[in-house]
């Protein structure tokens, strides 16, 4: 029986320690940039993407310290995206992970620079020899994360999100938006273990398929939480998509159909893991967790 809560807690602890080591220390910094980078990254979050990196790496016997460096890099990218998403020019949020957003705690200019700093730090971490002895593996990691986080991935998804209130997206449009904004970074997180392990494209493809279906299930669950969740549990403002008139899985499908679609996608994601047999049981548990979570 998988004790997912304990496994995720231990992974989060290890990720937090890795981030603490890798983030700049606030020494002789009159700008508050280094302090703000640490504020944005440390002390909160589910650390789901780092967990996926670590679990996918275990499938291929990758050294823990290598996986943790990649886990920290992907969390830097994720945290940068949250800092920028929260800015007044985008979602204009005051609360993140139960505390003031970075631009509220500091200021808008600092928040922009925090995002810039975290994004570039992620690639610095991946390119370092400590991440993997093989330079080709490091190049492959850098290239994959660049695609997942760039215009064809997360950034492009955020651009679609910025016009979602007036674009009149149908279910296909919302799916494309969320595959880019959320799914591509999940895909990198799962494929990172295969890249580190230098395995064949078939097994990497299985992890990619798992991540994309799980990522959509995760986003549908997010949409459901935005309607049904409690702000003190979720840790951020709710009902903003509905107030802005944005199309979401819930607004198009309705609550019951959206909930069922999330469950179907989770099971579809699990189907991609058959090649790994029981070694992927923790990833199977994650797929079910993302549709049952309350935060």
C-alpha positions as CSV (number, residue, x, y, z in Angstrom):
1,X,0.0,0.0,0.0
2,X,1.4,3.4,-1.1
3,X,1.5,6.0,1.7
4,X,1.4,8.9,-0.8
5,X,1.0,11.6,1.9
6,X,4.2,10.5,3.6
7,X,6.1,10.1,0.3
8,X,5.1,13.6,-0.9
9,X,6.0,15.1,2.5
10,X,9.5,13.6,2.4
11,X,9.9,14.7,-1.2
12,X,8.8,18.2,-0.3
13,X,11.3,18.2,2.6
14,X,14.2,17.2,0.3
15,X,13.1,19.7,-2.4
16,X,13.0,22.5,0.2
17,X,16.5,21.6,1.4
18,X,17.8,21.5,-2.2
19,X,16.2,24.9,-3.0
20,X,17.6,26.4,0.2
21,X,21.1,25.3,-0.9
22,X,20.7,26.4,-4.5
23,X,18.9,29.8,-4.1
24,X,21.2,32.8,-3.5
25,X,21.8,33.7,0.1
26,X,20.7,37.2,1.2
27,X,24.2,38.5,1.9
28,X,25.2,42.1,1.0
29,X,22.2,42.6,-1.2
30,X,20.8,46.1,-1.0
31,X,18.1,45.4,-3.6
32,X,16.2,42.7,-1.7
33,X,16.2,40.6,-4.9
34,X,17.8,37.5,-3.3
35,X,15.6,37.7,-0.3
36,X,12.5,38.0,-2.5
37,X,13.6,35.0,-4.7
38,X,13.8,32.9,-1.5
39,X,10.4,34.3,-0.3
40,X,8.8,33.2,-3.6
41,X,10.3,29.7,-3.5
42,X,10.6,28.5,0.1
43,X,8.1,27.6,2.7
44,X,5.0,26.5,0.8
45,X,3.4,24.6,-2.0
46,X,2.6,21.0,-2.8
47,X,5.9,20.5,-4.6
48,X,4.1,18.2,-7.0
49,X,6.4,18.8,-10.0
50,X,9.5,18.0,-8.0
51,X,7.8,14.9,-6.7
52,X,7.2,13.8,-10.3
53,X,10.8,14.3,-11.2
54,X,12.0,12.3,-8.2
55,X,9.5,9.4,-8.8
56,X,10.2,9.2,-12.5
57,X,14.0,9.2,-11.8
58,X,13.5,6.2,-9.4
59,X,12.1,4.2,-12.2
60,X,15.5,4.2,-13.9
61,X,17.8,4.1,-10.9
62,X,18.9,7.7,-11.2
63,X,21.1,9.0,-8.3
64,X,19.0,11.0,-5.8
65,X,21.2,14.1,-5.8
66,X,20.9,14.4,-9.6
67,X,17.1,14.1,-9.5
68,X,16.9,16.6,-6.7
69,X,18.8,19.2,-8.7
70,X,16.3,18.8,-11.6
71,X,13.5,18.9,-9.1
72,X,14.7,22.2,-7.7
73,X,15.1,23.6,-11.3
74,X,11.6,22.8,-12.3
75,X,10.3,24.3,-9.0
76,X,12.2,27.5,-9.8
77,X,10.4,27.7,-13.1
78,X,7.0,26.9,-11.5
79,X,7.5,29.5,-8.8
80,X,8.6,32.1,-11.3
81,X,5.4,31.5,-13.2
82,X,3.3,32.0,-10.1
83,X,5.1,35.3,-9.3
84,X,4.4,36.6,-12.8
85,X,0.9,35.2,-13.0
86,X,0.0,37.1,-9.7
87,X,1.2,40.5,-11.1
88,X,-1.4,43.3,-11.6
89,X,-0.9,43.1,-15.4
90,X,-2.0,39.4,-15.3
91,X,-4.2,37.8,-12.6
92,X,-3.7,40.6,-10.1
93,X,-3.8,38.4,-7.0
94,X,-2.9,39.4,-3.5
95,X,-2.6,35.9,-1.9
96,X,-0.5,32.9,-2.8
97,X,0.0,29.8,-0.7
98,X,-1.8,31.6,2.2
99,X,0.5,34.6,2.3
100,X,1.0,37.9,0.4
101,X,2.0,37.5,-3.2
102,X,5.6,38.5,-4.0
103,X,4.6,41.9,-5.6
104,X,2.6,42.7,-2.5
105,X,5.3,41.6,-0.1
106,X,7.9,43.6,-2.0
107,X,6.9,45.6,-5.1
108,X,6.0,45.0,-8.8
109,X,9.5,45.7,-10.2
110,X,11.1,43.3,-7.7
111,X,8.5,40.6,-8.5
112,X,9.3,40.9,-12.2
113,X,13.0,40.5,-11.5
114,X,12.3,37.6,-9.1
115,X,10.7,35.7,-11.9
116,X,13.5,36.5,-14.3
117,X,16.1,35.4,-11.7
118,X,14.3,32.1,-10.9
119,X,13.9,31.2,-14.6
120,X,17.5,31.8,-15.4
121,X,18.6,30.0,-12.2
122,X,16.7,26.9,-13.3
123,X,18.9,26.6,-16.4
124,X,22.1,27.4,-14.5
125,X,21.2,24.4,-12.2
126,X,20.5,22.1,-15.1
127,X,23.7,23.1,-17.0
128,X,26.0,22.4,-14.0
129,X,28.0,19.2,-14.0
130,X,26.7,18.2,-10.6
131,X,23.3,17.6,-12.3
132,X,24.7,14.9,-14.5
133,X,28.2,13.8,-15.6
134,X,27.1,13.5,-19.3
135,X,27.0,16.9,-21.0
136,X,24.6,15.6,-23.6
137,X,22.1,14.7,-20.8
138,X,22.4,18.2,-19.4
139,X,21.8,19.7,-22.9
140,X,18.8,17.5,-23.3
141,X,17.4,18.6,-20.0
142,X,17.9,22.3,-20.8
143,X,16.3,21.9,-24.2
144,X,13.3,20.0,-22.9
145,X,12.7,22.5,-20.1
146,X,13.1,25.4,-22.5
147,X,10.3,24.0,-24.8
148,X,8.0,23.1,-21.8
149,X,8.3,26.6,-20.3
150,X,8.5,28.7,-23.5
151,X,6.1,30.1,-26.1
152,X,5.0,26.6,-27.1
153,X,4.4,25.6,-23.5
154,X,3.7,27.4,-20.3
155,X,4.3,30.9,-21.5
156,X,2.1,30.3,-24.6
157,X,-0.6,28.9,-22.3
158,X,-0.5,32.0,-20.1
159,X,-0.8,34.1,-23.3
160,X,-3.9,32.2,-24.2
161,X,-5.2,32.6,-20.7
162,X,-4.8,36.4,-21.0
163,X,-7.3,36.4,-23.9
164,X,-9.6,33.7,-22.6
165,X,-12.2,36.1,-21.3
166,X,-12.9,37.4,-24.8
167,X,-11.8,34.6,-27.1
168,X,-14.9,32.4,-26.5
169,X,-12.9,29.2,-26.2
170,X,-14.8,25.9,-26.7
171,X,-13.6,22.7,-25.0
172,X,-10.8,22.3,-27.5
173,X,-9.5,25.8,-26.9
174,X,-9.6,25.3,-23.1
175,X,-7.8,22.0,-23.5
176,X,-5.1,23.5,-25.6
177,X,-4.7,26.4,-23.1
178,X,-4.3,24.0,-20.2
179,X,-2.1,21.5,-22.0
180,X,0.4,24.4,-22.6
181,X,0.0,26.3,-19.4
182,X,0.0,23.3,-17.0
183,X,0.5,20.1,-18.9
184,X,3.9,20.8,-20.5
185,X,5.7,21.5,-17.3
186,X,4.1,18.3,-15.8
187,X,5.4,16.5,-18.9
188,X,8.9,17.7,-18.4
189,X,8.8,16.7,-14.8
190,X,7.9,13.2,-15.6
191,X,10.2,12.9,-18.6
192,X,13.1,14.3,-16.7
193,X,13.7,10.9,-15.0
194,X,13.9,9.2,-18.4
195,X,16.3,11.9,-19.7
196,X,18.5,11.5,-16.7
197,X,18.4,7.7,-17.1
198,X,19.2,7.9,-20.8
199,X,16.3,5.4,-21.6
200,X,14.6,4.7,-24.9
201,X,11.9,6.9,-26.5
202,X,9.1,4.4,-25.8
203,X,9.4,4.6,-22.0
204,X,9.9,8.4,-22.2
205,X,6.8,8.6,-24.4
206,X,4.8,6.6,-21.8
207,X,5.7,9.1,-19.1
208,X,4.8,12.0,-21.5
209,X,1.4,10.5,-22.1
210,X,0.9,9.9,-18.4
211,X,1.8,13.5,-17.6
212,X,-0.4,15.1,-20.2
213,X,-3.5,13.2,-19.1
214,X,-2.7,13.7,-15.5
215,X,-2.1,17.4,-16.1
216,X,-5.5,17.9,-17.6
217,X,-7.1,16.0,-14.7
218,X,-5.2,18.3,-12.4
219,X,-6.5,21.4,-14.1
220,X,-10.1,20.2,-14.1
221,X,-9.7,19.6,-10.3
222,X,-8.4,23.1,-10.0
223,X,-11.4,24.5,-11.9
224,X,-13.6,22.5,-9.5
225,X,-11.8,23.9,-6.5
226,X,-12.3,27.4,-7.8
227,X,-16.0,26.8,-7.6
228,X,-16.4,24.5,-4.6
229,X,-13.2,25.0,-2.6
230,X,-12.6,26.9,0.6
231,X,-10.1,29.8,0.3
232,X,-8.4,29.1,3.6
233,X,-7.7,25.5,2.3
234,X,-6.8,26.4,-1.3
235,X,-4.6,29.4,-0.2
236,X,-5.5,31.8,-3.0
237,X,-8.6,33.8,-4.1
238,X,-11.4,31.8,-5.6
239,X,-14.1,32.3,-8.2
240,X,-11.9,34.7,-10.3
241,X,-12.4,32.8,-13.6
242,X,-16.2,33.0,-13.3
243,X,-16.0,36.7,-12.4
244,X,-13.8,37.4,-15.4
245,X,-16.0,35.4,-17.7
246,X,-13.3,32.9,-18.7
247,X,-14.3,29.6,-20.2
248,X,-13.1,26.7,-18.0
249,X,-13.7,23.0,-18.0
250,X,-16.4,23.5,-15.4
251,X,-18.2,26.4,-17.2
252,X,-18.4,24.3,-20.4
253,X,-19.0,20.8,-19.0
254,X,-20.8,21.6,-15.7
255,X,-19.7,20.3,-12.3
256,X,-20.8,16.7,-12.6
257,X,-19.4,16.1,-16.1
258,X,-16.2,17.9,-15.2
259,X,-15.7,15.7,-12.2
260,X,-16.3,12.6,-14.2
261,X,-13.9,13.8,-16.9
262,X,-11.2,14.3,-14.3
263,X,-11.6,10.8,-13.1
264,X,-11.5,9.4,-16.6
265,X,-8.4,11.3,-17.4
266,X,-6.7,10.0,-14.2
267,X,-7.5,6.5,-15.2
268,X,-6.3,7.1,-18.8
269,X,-3.1,8.5,-17.3
270,X,-2.6,5.4,-15.3
271,X,-3.0,3.3,-18.4
272,X,0.2,4.7,-19.8
273,X,2.2,3.3,-17.0
274,X,1.6,-0.4,-17.7
275,X,5.1,-0.8,-19.1
276,X,6.6,0.0,-15.7
277,X,4.5,-2.6,-13.8
278,X,4.4,-2.2,-10.0
279,X,7.4,0.1,-10.0
280,X,5.1,3.0,-11.0
281,X,2.5,2.5,-8.3
282,X,3.4,5.8,-6.7
283,X,2.8,7.6,-9.9
284,X,-0.6,5.8,-10.2
285,X,-1.4,7.0,-6.7
286,X,-0.5,10.6,-7.8
287,X,-2.9,10.5,-10.7
288,X,-5.8,9.6,-8.3
289,X,-4.6,12.2,-5.8
290,X,-4.8,15.1,-8.2
291,X,-8.5,14.6,-8.7
292,X,-9.3,14.1,-5.0
293,X,-7.2,16.9,-3.5
294,X,-8.8,19.8,-1.6
295,X,-5.9,22.3,-2.0
